[in-house]
Amino acid sequence: MVSPEWIPFPSPVVYRPHEARKLFEEETGLFPDDSRVSEAYRFSVVIAVVVRSCDELERDYLKLLETDMYRKPVVPLGLLPPVVSDDRVDSTWDYLFEWLERQKSWSVVYAAFGSEAKLSVEQVRRIAVGLESSELPFIWAFRRPQSVPEGVHVLPEGFADRVGSRGIVCQGWAPQVNVLAHESVGGFLAHVGWNSIVEGLQYGRVLALLPLMFDQGLNARLISARRAGVEMPRNEEDGSFMAEDIAATLRLVMVEEEGEAYRAAAEEMGRLFGDAELHDRYISEFLSFLVNYKG
């Protein structure tokens, strides 16, 4: 898969074969939803397209969208980095932050794969073995595969005993932004949803990228090109991944000497993603656009 000819600048942002096929196998914006209208059609009839991004990150792409693709105003909204509350959600999570306080600075991997991706049992087990084999402290926001009945073990036998106090598995949900904001967290094993990218990079957390659906593969290539993360090796045809590759990627971005460039790039990107003043200015410019737009 290569960048199309109508992109006038070098771009690594392309789909892999397995990702391209999934676009036509699953419910995506290419097809009508319950309203009988597709997202692609909506983009064609709106007066403007608002994008959660900024010129400082992808000016060339935003210009291309406006002049060559949509041929209507494309308005960047900024990256909208979330604000962390001083309150750590509630006392339910005290144990989690007490554990984080005992870890070394920038030593912990946070792993989460969003609420939409449907991981198979085999994928979950490979992620578990990868986290275990990395020998790094971790927090995993773990969602059971929906196809597995309650009471059936999903994680590898003996996983919890072998990991012991080195890792915490949060069932279903975790206070993600608060965890990523903690100084003990250095890396983020993520599905590369745009929201998660923003939440991780605003604190300069280096990313181990495991895209699973929709635009996530394109997001992964964009971030990889900026060296703020490393994409997991995959089988190009079926998208499968191996536990040992997860472990190797985590160790590369977190502790190995060769990963220093990625850690430094992620920290540098944090200055952009976490620049609240810059992104507030984009919101003001968007509001001004709405007030003054004359069609």
Phi, psi and omega in degrees: 000130184231162178296134181294156185296335183280359170272114190275011180222156180301132182214128175271003188276088181223158175279148168278160181306315183293330179288317180299318180295322182298330180301333181256359180256338185242172178286112179227178180292354178285341187241151177300143175261202183298338179278356181072015179231136179274159175297324179301320178293319180301319178300329184282341186248349181288162180281336180201159178244126180257129187238133176281079181199190180204158180299326183296337181264314186211057182304314183298320181292319180295320178295319179298317178302316186287313189273326187250333186256293184279329182055043175203166185303133171247115188250113176288135182261001190084176185270351176051055178296132182289150178268132179274128177287148175294334177279130181276062179065282173196178186294345178304330187259010180303320182299326182292315182283332173295321176295317179299324180297336181272354183266158178288154179300134175062027184257343191263140171263130170257130182240128178202148186229027173074181184257349184261328183293136180253092180286144174278166177301318181297319179296316179301316182293324178290323175296316180301312180294324177296315177297316179297313185289339180294337182063021178258148173293143184210158167237129183238118172279097193260126175246127177294139171303132185297336183281352185262123180297152175300144180094345177269127182290133179254316181289153181303146180301130178081005183303309183298319181294319182290322181285321179060224183277001180287335182225152177236128176254114178266120184285114170090315187203155173212153179288080194303309184297318179296322178293312181297332180285344185286139186293344178284341182274129179242336184223160184224111173273109194225160177277357173072028165295147187298323179299316180293322177301313181298315182295324179282313186285340178295340175254009178072025180282126180290143190253135166256114197260121179230075183295143186236335186195165173052238184273003189295327177297319179294319177301318182299317180293325178297314182289322178299321180296332177272000177062023176271002179191170180234128179278140182294136173300138182221160166286118186297331185275316183248355176079005181291155179223161184247150181300320183295331178287326175297312180299315182295320180293318178298317180293324178299308186284337186264319191227337186282152183300322181295341181272000183300322180297324179290319179296319179293320180294320179296320178296320178294318178297331178301329179292326177282308185295330183262009182280089185298322181297316179300313185286332172295324179295322177296321178297318179298320179292325177294316178298321177296321177300315180298321182289322190260353184295132182240004175075000000 
